[in-house]
Structures are given as structure tokens and as C-alpha cells.
Amino acid sequence: MYNFDSLLQRRGSDSTKWDALKRDFGRDDLMPFWVADMDFPVLPEIVEALSKRSTEGQTFGYTFAGQDYFNSVIAWNKTRHGLDLEKDEIIPVPGVVTAIAALLLKVTKEEDKVVINPPVYTPFFQVIKDMNRQLVLSPLIQKDGKYIIDFADLEEKFRHGASLYLMCSPHNPVGRVWTKEELEQVTQLCRKYNVLLVSDEIHGDIVFSGHTHIPILNVCPEAIAISAPSKTFNIAGLKSSTILVKEPNIKKKVQEAIDCLHLYPNLFAYEATKAAYRHGAEWLNELNAYLEESARFTVEYLREYLPQIGAYIPEGTYLMWLDFSAFGLSDQELESRMINVAQVALNPGVEYGQGYGQFMRLNIGVPRFYLEEGLKHIVDAFK
Ligand SMILES: Cc1ncc(COP(=O)(O)O)c(C=O)c1O
């Protein structure tokens, strides 16, 4: 049994979530529920592996991804997700956004159209614009209280000549875990309109009961997936991710992009990844159960004390998408009340696309007592 109930002391460690509050929210006396990392102690075997590597031999020269690293990625994907991978289908990279940037650079051209589904992870917008590609938005729609892809709109966007479709699977911030049927429909459209499908699967391990993360490569072998142990095991600061690609021509281009930019993880990233994937299955099972319970707790707490806040249990991720539109505040008033009255830091909805200013993204990757305290702050401020 692992303990997810004690709060890590992270202030003073240059933690973005805890130490950049002043920079990003204007004051540092806030309870942080923003940046997507968690406040739980890391899997002990990761700490051991890093300590061992930092003392043994005292050599920190250039290091490549060894066979053990590939074996750990292959075994994890096979046992956790039923995905068969060969060593040469795995390209280690430092980060997911870095990987997306490299892909855009090499597999698309300037002014090509790239489609995304707002509300979606903020850097998707930025990286596409920064690479001088045209950003095409196909917003998710809500049906029966659930966010879904608007396939008619997506097809319309593809018909106008998209080069690449960047999916978020599972989807940050709405917490959808796309079903096989949805992914098949996406695949069908990508094939029909010759659109390259890229799936950001960084949240793929954090999935709740009744839902299964389907790796895109099991539905669409010619797609590119980007996965990582970073969200799963809370090791984002170590910069370890993988591009998974099977189609030989695309793989060649992706490898060229990575080599031309020298985008290789550092040696501690390999060590942490091996330890996480080798020893972390049970830790993750318990984490997922804890997070799911925290999501349920959040919904019930808000339903009891302030039902005007719209909340639902996500299908995966440790992020919750809260709707404050019932309060009739302007976007700025909502943000200000959150910061200056509730004294909590949540990500404002506008970061995920225009028109989402009445939403806030809540990170529940914290001990439950701390989550409850944060929710109490919010309820008191909005009552
Ligand atoms: C969907 C998604 N992709 C990518 C990232 C960031 O990945 P990286 O730090 O490896 O660039 C995040 C972090 O929150 C995310 O939610």
C-alpha cells in the first residue's frame, strides 16, 4: 500500500506549481491546483535508481538509450495497453511538446493547416503558431453532458485541406478517454482526407474504472503517438518521453527531425523511466484508485455545498473542468475572485481556447485533505 495522503513540501524547490505563483498569479499565498504535476511522493524505486546512478561511477558523459530502456517501454506498453512495439518503433525524446514541435517542423510545411480540438492543452495553440503553421480549430461539443468530437465539423475542416490532426488522448482538460469507436471514426476521416494523425497520449496511464485507454497505434498503425512516464509517475522535471511510430516513411522523417535537433533525453530520464515501468504498476493502480475517489469526492462536495459549480467525474487524467457560468461573473471577475478571495490557483479556462472563460481547470493530484481545504476556499468565496 502506498501513501497518497501526506503533502510533499515543495516550496523552495523551484517547483513551477508552488514557487511560480507570484510570477503567474501575482501573489504567492495561494493554494496551487494548476500546473499538471502531483504533490505525492514519487515511486521509491525511481528515487533509488536515480541515487544509484548519481553515485555509481561518477560518470555523466553522453549516454544513449540502452536495451533495458527499450525493454521497459516495450513491456509497459504491452502489459498496460496491449500495444506491441519493436525497439525501432520507439524514439526517446525529452518532452512531448518538444516532440510535437519537431514533428511539425519535419512532417509539415509552413502555412500547412493543423487541426486541434479546443478546449485543449494550451501549448498546442502556441507551438503550431510558433512554427508558422495555420491553426484550425474544431471545438469539442457537449452531448448529454459529455464532451465529444464534432465529427461533421472535423470532416469539414479536413475537406479544406488539413495536413495534420493533433489529438489529445486522453483529453486535457475535459478528461475524456476516447473510445475505440471514436478513434476508428477519427482514423477513417484521416485516411479519407490524407491527414497525418498525431496523438498526444501523455495522460494515457491515468484512466478510471469503466474506461480503457486505446493506443492510437492499435487503431491506426500509420499514426504517430507521443507517450511518456512523466504525468503517470510525476517525473516531468526529468524530461522523458517517447515518440511511437510504426510506418517506415514517417518514422524516417521523425528520426531525422530528432537527430537534426539533437533532441535526446538525459541519462537520468532513462534511469527513471526504466525504474517506473519496471516497478510502478501497483503504485499506478493505487494512484488511479485514489484519484478517481478524489474526483468523486470533489463532485459530491460541490454538489452538497455549492451545486452552481458544474462538475463531473472525468474518465481519466487528474484534471477537472469546472463550470462557473452560473455565477454571472465576467471572465476577469471570476479569475480575480479565485485568486484574491478564494486564494487558490487554478488554470483559467481561457488558456484552453476562446470562449471558455467561465471554466477553471482544477488539478486534483494532491492529498485529499488538501483538496478538501481548497474546495472549501472556493465554496466560501463563491457562496
Ligand atoms: C496533453 C499534454 N501534453 C503535453 C504535456 C507536457 O508534456 P512535456 O512536459 O513532456 O512537454 C502536458 C502537460 O500538462 C499535457 O497535459
PDBQT file of the ligand as one rigid body, heavy atoms in Angstrom, charges set to zero:
ROOT
HETATM    1  C1  LIG A 401      -1.729  16.915 -23.083  1.00  0.00    +0.000 C 
HETATM    2  C2  LIG A 401      -0.367  17.298 -22.613  1.00  0.00    +0.000 A 
HETATM    3  N1  LIG A 401       0.674  17.191 -23.452  1.00  0.00    +0.000 NA
HETATM    4  C3  LIG A 401       1.929  17.536 -23.081  1.00  0.00    +0.000 A 
HETATM    5  C4  LIG A 401       2.183  17.999 -21.811  1.00  0.00    +0.000 A 
HETATM    6  C5  LIG A 401       3.562  18.421 -21.441  1.00  0.00    +0.000 C 
HETATM    7  O1  LIG A 401       4.484  17.459 -21.790  1.00  0.00    +0.000 OA
HETATM    8  P1  LIG A 401       6.029  17.799 -21.769  1.00  0.00    +0.000 P 
HETATM    9  O2  LIG A 401       6.319  18.424 -20.457  1.00  0.00    +0.000 OA
HETATM   10  O3  LIG A 401       6.665  16.452 -21.919  1.00  0.00    +0.000 OA
HETATM   11  O4  LIG A 401       6.285  18.683 -22.914  1.00  0.00    +0.000 OA
HETATM   12  C6  LIG A 401       1.124  18.136 -20.895  1.00  0.00    +0.000 A 
HETATM   13  C7  LIG A 401       1.361  18.670 -19.557  1.00  0.00    +0.000 C 
HETATM   14  O5  LIG A 401       0.475  19.071 -18.852  1.00  0.00    +0.000 OA
HETATM   15  C8  LIG A 401      -0.175  17.767 -21.311  1.00  0.00    +0.000 A 
HETATM   16  O6  LIG A 401      -1.223  17.865 -20.490  1.00  0.00    +0.000 OA
ENDROOT
TORSDOF 0
